[in-house]
Amino acid sequence: MHGHLMQLFLSFLKIGVFGFGGGYAILPLISHEVVGVRGWATASEFADMVALSQMTPGPVALNAATYVGYTAAGVVGSVVATLAICLPPFVIMCTVCRFFLSLSGNPRVEGAMRLLRPAVVGLVAAAGLFLMNRESFVDWKSAVIFAAAFVLTAFVRLHPIPLLIGAGLAGWVLY
């Protein structure tokens, strides 16, 4: 059991270190480790974990780590995975805050941040594509709801709350 917890800790520590962008951007990293490398869940189970992680309060990546930890090693596993995924960002933020004033306005730092933005967008897109596998592929109704939500968000700039209510109503009517 101790080795299993150490494996869980190191896996989520690695995800926490390389999980730039948080949230949905980190899901491909979690998926790769949990489904591909460790086999702690199938692709279908992982899609269910993501759905449950979205419905519970808090960041989706943190909720997913807690859920995976629980399924892999019970309550102790959920605590280990949660602490491991939170530790790197906590250390990084403490370090950045310490040097923030001296780095503020530095063209190299601002350039690095500009370079990270497209990578985060790509990771979020990869998370969305990952969730569209054979076992949980979206049908035409879901694609229509997604397209409408995308247009209303990107071009009309509709506030998220009416968008969520509208998407929920459309799902209720269509399904």
Accessible surface in RSA format (square Angstrom, percent):
REM  Atomic radii and reference values for relative SASA: ProtOr
REM  Chains: A
REM  Algorithm: Lee & Richards
REM  Probe-radius: 1.40
REM  Slices: 20
REM RES _ NUM      All-atoms   Total-Side   Main-Chain    Non-polar    All polar
REM                ABS   REL    ABS   REL    ABS   REL    ABS   REL    ABS   REL
RES MET A   1   145.05  75.1  95.81  63.4  49.23 117.2  81.98  69.7  63.06  83.6
RES HIS A   2   141.00  77.1 133.91  93.1   7.09  18.1  98.56 101.6  42.44  49.4
RES GLY A   3    50.33  62.1   0.00   N/A  50.33  62.1  38.40 105.4  11.93  26.7
RES HIS A   4    59.44  32.5  52.08  36.2   7.36  18.8  38.77  40.0  20.68  24.1
RES LEU A   5    29.84  16.6  29.18  20.9   0.66   1.7  29.51  20.7   0.33   0.9
RES MET A   6    90.13  46.7  87.05  57.6   3.07   7.3  82.77  70.4   7.35   9.7
RES GLN A   7    69.02  38.6  65.56  47.9   3.47   8.3  13.21  28.1  55.81  42.3
RES LEU A   8     0.00   0.0   0.00   0.0   0.00   0.0   0.00   0.0   0.00   0.0
RES PHE A   9    58.48  29.3  58.48  36.2   0.00   0.0  58.48  35.5   0.00   0.0
RES LEU A  10    95.45  53.2  90.52  64.8   4.93  12.4  90.87  63.8   4.58  12.3
RES SER A  11     1.49   1.3   0.00   0.0   1.49   3.4   1.37   2.9   0.12   0.2
RES PHE A  12     0.00   0.0   0.00   0.0   0.00   0.0   0.00   0.0   0.00   0.0
RES LEU A  13    46.67  26.0  46.67  33.4   0.00   0.0  46.67  32.8   0.00   0.0
RES LYS A  14    97.71  47.7  92.48  56.7   5.24  12.5  62.19  56.0  35.52  37.8
RES ILE A  15     4.57   2.6   2.96   2.2   1.62   3.9   4.57   3.3   0.00   0.0
RES GLY A  16     6.41   7.9   0.00   N/A   6.41   7.9   0.79   2.2   5.62  12.6
RES VAL A  17    62.26  41.0  57.80  52.3   4.46  10.7  57.80  50.2   4.46  12.1
RES PHE A  18   122.05  61.1 115.33  71.4   6.72  17.5 115.33  69.9   6.72  19.2
RES GLY A  19    15.00  18.5   0.00   N/A  15.00  18.5   1.45   4.0  13.54  30.3
RES PHE A  20   104.73  52.4  99.87  61.9   4.86  12.6 104.43  63.3   0.30   0.9
RES GLY A  21    51.54  63.6   0.00   N/A  51.54  63.6  15.16  41.6  36.38  81.5
RES GLY A  22    29.55  36.4   0.00   N/A  29.55  36.4  26.16  71.8   3.39   7.6
RES GLY A  23    25.28  31.2   0.00   N/A  25.28  31.2  17.34  47.6   7.94  17.8
RES TYR A  24    94.84  44.3  92.35  52.5   2.49   6.5  68.34  51.4  26.51  32.7
RES ALA A  25     0.08   0.1   0.08   0.1   0.00   0.0   0.08   0.1   0.00   0.0
RES ILE A  26     8.63   4.9   8.48   6.3   0.14   0.3   8.63   6.2   0.00   0.0
RES LEU A  27     2.28   1.3   2.12   1.5   0.16   0.4   2.28   1.6   0.00   0.0
RES PRO A  28    27.91  20.3  20.88  19.0   7.03  25.6  23.23  19.2   4.68  29.1
RES LEU A  29    55.36  30.8  52.54  37.6   2.82   7.1  53.31  37.4   2.05   5.5
RES ILE A  30     0.00   0.0   0.00   0.0   0.00   0.0   0.00   0.0   0.00   0.0
RES SER A  31     5.88   5.0   5.22   7.0   0.66   1.5   0.63   1.3   5.25   7.3
RES HIS A  32   117.10  64.0 109.70  76.3   7.40  18.9  77.89  80.3  39.21  45.6
RES GLU A  33     2.49   1.4   2.49   1.9   0.00   0.0   0.93   1.8   1.57   1.3
RES VAL A  34     0.00   0.0   0.00   0.0   0.00   0.0   0.00   0.0   0.00   0.0
RES VAL A  35    37.14  24.4  25.90  23.4  11.24  27.1  25.90  22.5  11.24  30.5
RES GLY A  36    58.16  71.7   0.00   N/A  58.16  71.7  28.79  79.0  29.37  65.8
RES VAL A  37    76.82  50.5  45.50  41.2  31.32  75.5  50.83  44.2  25.99  70.5
RES ARG A  38    82.91  34.8  56.82  29.0  26.09  62.1   6.94   9.5  75.97  46.0
RES GLY A  39    56.18  69.3   0.00   N/A  56.18  69.3  25.19  69.1  30.99  69.4
RES TRP A  40    41.70  16.7  17.38   8.4  24.33  57.1  18.01   9.6  23.69  38.4
RES ALA A  41     7.66   7.0   0.22   0.3   7.44  16.9   4.26   6.0   3.40   9.0
RES THR A  42    73.93  52.6  68.96  69.9   4.97  11.8  70.70  95.0   3.23   4.9
RES ALA A  43    27.33  25.1  24.41  37.7   2.91   6.6  24.41  34.4   2.91   7.7
RES SER A  44    42.03  35.5  41.40  55.2   0.63   1.5  12.54  26.7  29.49  41.3
RES GLU A  45    87.33  50.1  84.93  64.3   2.39   5.7  32.71  63.3  54.62  44.6
RES PHE A  46     0.18   0.1   0.18   0.1   0.00   0.0   0.18   0.1   0.00   0.0
RES ALA A  47    15.41  14.2   9.74  15.0   5.67  12.9  10.05  14.2   5.36  14.2
RES ASP A  48    84.83  59.4  83.44  83.1   1.39   3.3  20.72  48.8  64.11  63.9
RES MET A  49     6.32   3.3   6.32   4.2   0.00   0.0   6.32   5.4   0.00   0.0
RES VAL A  50     1.95   1.3   1.95   1.8   0.00   0.0   1.95   1.7   0.00   0.0
RES ALA A  51    46.61  42.9  43.68  67.4   2.93   6.7  45.97  64.7   0.64   1.7
RES LEU A  52    70.70  39.4  70.46  50.4   0.23   0.6  70.70  49.6   0.00   0.0
RES SER A  53     2.96   2.5   0.37   0.5   2.59   6.0   1.92   4.1   1.04   1.5
RES GLN A  54    89.72  50.2  58.82  43.0  30.90  73.6  18.23  38.8  71.49  54.2
RES MET A  55   139.68  72.3 103.69  68.6  35.99  85.7  70.95  60.3  68.72  91.1
RES THR A  56    64.81  46.1  59.30  60.1   5.51  13.1  58.68  78.8   6.13   9.3
RES PRO A  57   127.02  92.6 102.86  93.8  24.16  87.8 114.79  94.8  12.23  76.0
RES GLY A  58    51.78  63.9   0.00   N/A  51.78  63.9  25.50  70.0  26.28  58.9
RES PRO A  59    80.95  59.0  68.94  62.8  12.01  43.7  80.26  66.3   0.69   4.3
RES VAL A  60    11.95   7.9   8.13   7.4   3.82   9.2   8.19   7.1   3.76  10.2
RES ALA A  61     7.02   6.5   7.02  10.8   0.00   0.0   7.02   9.9   0.00   0.0
RES LEU A  62    48.71  27.1  47.39  33.9   1.31   3.3  47.76  33.5   0.95   2.6
RES ASN A  63    24.62  17.0  20.01  19.3   4.61  11.1   5.78  13.9  18.84  18.2
RES ALA A  64     0.00   0.0   0.00   0.0   0.00   0.0   0.00   0.0   0.00   0.0
RES ALA A  65     0.00   0.0   0.00   0.0   0.00   0.0   0.00   0.0   0.00   0.0
RES THR A  66    49.75  35.4  49.75  50.4   0.00   0.0  45.18  60.7   4.57   6.9
RES TYR A  67    77.61  36.2  72.57  41.3   5.04  13.1  43.71  32.8  33.90  41.8
RES VAL A  68     0.01   0.0   0.01   0.0   0.00   0.0   0.01   0.0   0.00   0.0
RES GLY A  69     0.00   0.0   0.00   N/A   0.00   0.0   0.00   0.0   0.00   0.0
RES TYR A  70   126.63  59.1 122.17  69.5   4.46  11.6  74.35  55.9  52.27  64.4
RES THR A  71    71.23  50.7  34.29  34.8  36.95  88.0  40.53  54.4  30.70  46.4
RES ALA A  72    24.42  22.5   0.00   0.0  24.42  55.5   6.80   9.6  17.62  46.7
RES ALA A  73    12.19  11.2   0.00   0.0  12.19  27.7   8.38  11.8   3.80  10.1
RES GLY A  74    28.67  35.4   0.00   N/A  28.67  35.4  24.33  66.8   4.34   9.7
RES VAL A  75   103.39  68.0  98.87  89.5   4.52  10.9  98.88  85.9   4.51  12.2
RES VAL A  76    84.33  55.5  82.21  74.4   2.12   5.1  83.84  72.9   0.49   1.3
RES GLY A  77     0.00   0.0   0.00   N/A   0.00   0.0   0.00   0.0   0.00   0.0
RES SER A  78    12.58  10.6  12.18  16.2   0.41   0.9   2.22   4.7  10.36  14.5
RES VAL A  79    78.62  51.7  75.35  68.2   3.27   7.9  78.62  68.3   0.00   0.0
RES VAL A  80    28.03  18.4  26.60  24.1   1.43   3.4  28.03  24.4   0.00   0.0
RES ALA A  81     0.00   0.0   0.00   0.0   0.00   0.0   0.00   0.0   0.00   0.0
RES THR A  82    33.30  23.7  33.30  33.8   0.00   0.0  32.27  43.3   1.03   1.6
RES LEU A  83   111.58  62.1 109.36  78.2   2.22   5.6 109.36  76.8   2.22   6.0
RES ALA A  84     0.00   0.0   0.00   0.0   0.00   0.0   0.00   0.0   0.00   0.0
RES ILE A  85    10.29   5.9   7.85   5.8   2.44   5.9   7.85   5.7   2.44   6.6
RES CYS A  86    51.20  38.7  45.71  51.0   5.48  12.9  25.09  63.6  26.10  28.1
RES LEU A  87    81.56  45.4  78.35  56.1   3.21   8.1  81.23  57.0   0.34   0.9
RES PRO A  88     9.77   7.1   3.51   3.2   6.27  22.8   9.77   8.1   0.00   0.0
RES PRO A  89    57.42  41.8  54.37  49.6   3.05  11.1  57.42  47.4   0.00   0.0
RES PHE A  90   132.44  66.3 126.17  78.1   6.28  16.3 131.79  79.9   0.66   1.9
RES VAL A  91    80.12  52.7  78.23  70.8   1.89   4.6  79.93  69.4   0.19   0.5
RES ILE A  92    78.68  44.8  76.59  57.1   2.09   5.0  78.68  56.7   0.00   0.0
RES MET A  93   108.25  56.1 108.08  71.5   0.17   0.4  82.92  70.5  25.32  33.5
RES CYS A  94    65.80  49.8  53.94  60.2  11.86  27.9  29.84  75.6  35.96  38.8
RES THR A  95    68.91  49.0  64.58  65.5   4.34  10.3  51.64  69.4  17.28  26.1
RES VAL A  96    59.94  39.4  58.45  52.9   1.49   3.6  59.94  52.1   0.00   0.0
RES CYS A  97    85.58  64.7  66.76  74.5  18.82  44.2  26.66  67.5  58.92  63.5
RES ARG A  98   190.20  79.9 154.05  78.5  36.15  86.1  50.63  69.2 139.56  84.6
RES PHE A  99    97.10  48.6  95.53  59.2   1.57   4.1  97.10  58.9   0.00   0.0
RES PHE A 100   113.23  56.6 113.02  70.0   0.21   0.5 113.22  68.6   0.01   0.0
RES LEU A 101   159.04  88.6 140.50 100.5  18.54  46.6 140.82  98.9  18.23  49.0
RES SER A 102    88.32  74.6  52.31  69.8  36.01  83.0  57.33 122.1  31.00  43.4
RES LEU A 103    66.60  37.1  65.34  46.7   1.26   3.2  65.46  46.0   1.14   3.1
RES SER A 104    68.06  57.5  40.07  53.5  28.00  64.5  15.16  32.3  52.91  74.1
RES GLY A 105    53.13  65.5   0.00   N/A  53.13  65.5  27.68  76.0  25.45  57.0
RES ASN A 106    50.34  34.7  44.26  42.8   6.08  14.6   9.15  22.0  41.19  39.8
RES PRO A 107   103.55  75.5  95.40  87.0   8.15  29.6  98.80  81.6   4.75  29.5
RES ARG A 108   206.11  86.5 192.60  98.2  13.51  32.2  71.96  98.3 134.15  81.3
RES VAL A 109    48.86  32.1  46.01  41.7   2.84   6.8  48.84  42.4   0.02   0.1
RES GLU A 110    82.35  47.3  79.70  60.3   2.65   6.3  29.33  56.7  53.02  43.3
RES GLY A 111    17.80  21.9   0.00   N/A  17.80  21.9  16.83  46.2   0.96   2.2
RES ALA A 112    46.14  42.4  41.00  63.3   5.14  11.7  43.88  61.8   2.26   6.0
RES MET A 113    99.20  51.4  97.51  64.5   1.69   4.0  73.19  62.2  26.01  34.5
RES ARG A 114   137.68  57.8 128.81  65.7   8.87  21.1  54.04  73.9  83.64  50.7
RES LEU A 115   140.55  78.3 129.25  92.5  11.30  28.4 129.55  91.0  11.00  29.6
RES LEU A 116    60.88  33.9  60.88  43.6   0.00   0.0  60.88  42.8   0.00   0.0
RES ARG A 117   147.62  62.0 144.44  73.6   3.18   7.6  63.68  87.0  83.94  50.9
RES PRO A 118    88.12  64.2  74.74  68.1  13.38  48.7  80.47  66.4   7.65  47.6
RES ALA A 119    53.24  49.0  38.57  59.5  14.67  33.4  50.61  71.3   2.63   7.0
RES VAL A 120    39.32  25.9  39.32  35.6   0.00   0.0  39.32  34.2   0.00   0.0
RES VAL A 121   104.93  69.0 102.31  92.6   2.62   6.3 104.21  90.5   0.72   2.0
RES GLY A 122    37.84  46.7   0.00   N/A  37.84  46.7  32.58  89.4   5.27  11.8
RES LEU A 123    50.53  28.1  49.81  35.6   0.72   1.8  49.85  35.0   0.68   1.8
RES VAL A 124    67.32  44.3  64.62  58.5   2.70   6.5  64.62  56.1   2.70   7.3
RES ALA A 125    54.52  50.1  42.26  65.2  12.26  27.9  53.04  74.7   1.49   3.9
RES ALA A 126    38.89  35.8  32.96  50.9   5.93  13.5  35.58  50.1   3.31   8.8
RES ALA A 127     2.59   2.4   1.76   2.7   0.83   1.9   2.32   3.3   0.27   0.7
RES GLY A 128    36.01  44.4   0.00   N/A  36.01  44.4  32.52  89.2   3.49   7.8
RES LEU A 129   118.88  66.2 108.80  77.8  10.08  25.3 109.01  76.6   9.87  26.6
RES PHE A 130    58.63  29.3  47.04  29.1  11.59  30.2  56.88  34.5   1.76   5.0
RES LEU A 131    42.96  23.9  39.17  28.0   3.78   9.5  39.17  27.5   3.78  10.2
RES MET A 132    75.04  38.9  58.20  38.5  16.84  40.1  43.76  37.2  31.28  41.4
RES ASN A 133    32.38  22.3  24.26  23.4   8.12  19.5  32.38  77.9   0.00   0.0
RES ARG A 134   235.61  98.9 201.67 102.8  33.94  80.8  79.74 109.0 155.86  94.5
RES GLU A 135   115.11  66.1  76.77  58.1  38.34  91.3  41.62  80.5  73.49  60.0
RES SER A 136    43.60  36.8  26.35  35.2  17.25  39.7  36.20  77.1   7.40  10.4
RES PHE A 137   142.83  71.5 116.93  72.4  25.90  67.4 116.93  70.9  25.90  74.1
RES VAL A 138    55.55  36.6  48.36  43.8   7.19  17.3  53.05  46.1   2.50   6.8
RES ASP A 139    63.36  44.4  50.50  50.3  12.86  30.4  43.35 102.0  20.01  20.0
RES TRP A 140   164.73  66.1 154.84  74.9   9.89  23.2 138.61  73.9  26.12  42.4
RES LYS A 141    54.02  26.4  54.02  33.1   0.00   0.0  16.57  14.9  37.45  39.9
RES SER A 142    34.69  29.3  28.83  38.5   5.86  13.5  13.83  29.5  20.86  29.2
RES ALA A 143    48.38  44.5  42.70  65.9   5.68  12.9  46.53  65.5   1.85   4.9
RES VAL A 144    80.79  53.2  77.28  70.0   3.51   8.5  79.97  69.5   0.83   2.2
RES ILE A 145    32.84  18.7  29.54  22.0   3.29   7.9  32.15  23.1   0.69   1.9
RES PHE A 146   140.02  70.1 135.61  84.0   4.40  11.5 139.83  84.8   0.19   0.5
RES ALA A 147    50.80  46.7  47.97  74.0   2.83   6.4  50.78  71.5   0.02   0.1
RES ALA A 148    48.30  44.4  40.45  62.4   7.85  17.9  47.79  67.3   0.51   1.4
RES ALA A 149    24.22  22.3  22.67  35.0   1.55   3.5  23.71  33.4   0.51   1.4
RES PHE A 150   111.87  56.0 105.81  65.5   6.06  15.8 111.36  67.5   0.51   1.5
RES VAL A 151    71.13  46.8  71.13  64.4   0.00   0.0  71.13  61.8   0.00   0.0
RES LEU A 152    62.86  35.0  62.86  45.0   0.00   0.0  62.86  44.1   0.00   0.0
RES THR A 153    67.10  47.7  64.43  65.3   2.67   6.4  60.86  81.7   6.24   9.4
RES ALA A 154    33.50  30.8  19.23  29.7  14.27  32.5  24.41  34.4   9.09  24.1
RES PHE A 155   151.75  75.9 121.56  75.3  30.19  78.6 124.56  75.5  27.18  77.8
RES VAL A 156    90.07  59.3  66.72  60.4  23.35  56.3  71.85  62.4  18.21  49.4
RES ARG A 157   189.49  79.6 163.73  83.5  25.76  61.3  61.84  84.5 127.65  77.4
RES LEU A 158    63.61  35.4  53.13  38.0  10.48  26.3  56.38  39.6   7.23  19.4
RES HIS A 159   108.38  59.2 100.53  69.9   7.85  20.1  74.19  76.5  34.19  39.8
RES PRO A 160    79.92  58.2  79.33  72.3   0.60   2.2  79.92  66.0   0.00   0.0
RES ILE A 161   106.64  60.7 106.24  79.1   0.41   1.0 106.52  76.7   0.12   0.3
RES PRO A 162    62.23  45.4  52.93  48.3   9.30  33.8  56.19  46.4   6.04  37.5
RES LEU A 163    28.66  16.0  27.18  19.4   1.48   3.7  28.41  19.9   0.25   0.7
RES LEU A 164   127.15  70.8 119.28  85.3   7.86  19.8 119.54  84.0   7.60  20.5
RES ILE A 165   104.55  59.5  97.32  72.5   7.24  17.4 103.44  74.5   1.12   3.0
RES GLY A 166    35.07  43.2   0.00   N/A  35.07  43.2  30.56  83.9   4.51  10.1
RES ALA A 167    32.85  30.2  22.71  35.0  10.15  23.1  26.91  37.9   5.94  15.7
RES GLY A 168    45.84  56.5   0.00   N/A  45.84  56.5  38.49 105.6   7.36  16.5
RES LEU A 169   102.56  57.1 101.83  72.8   0.73   1.8 102.15  71.7   0.41   1.1
RES ALA A 170    34.65  31.9  26.97  41.6   7.68  17.5  34.10  48.0   0.55   1.5
RES GLY A 171    17.67  21.8   0.00   N/A  17.67  21.8  16.26  44.6   1.41   3.2
RES TRP A 172   197.95  79.4 177.58  86.0  20.37  47.8 155.24  82.8  42.71  69.3
RES VAL A 173   110.92  73.0  82.30  74.5  28.62  69.0  87.73  76.2  23.19  62.9
RES LEU A 174    60.76  33.8  48.20  34.5  12.56  31.6  50.48  35.5  10.28  27.7
RES TYR A 175   138.63  64.7  77.19  43.9  61.44 159.9  94.41  70.9  44.22  54.5
END  Absolute sums over single chains surface
CHAIN  1 A    11267.9       9365.8       1902.1       8419.9       2848.0
END  Absolute sums over all chains
TOTAL         11267.9       9365.8       1902.1       8419.9       2848.0
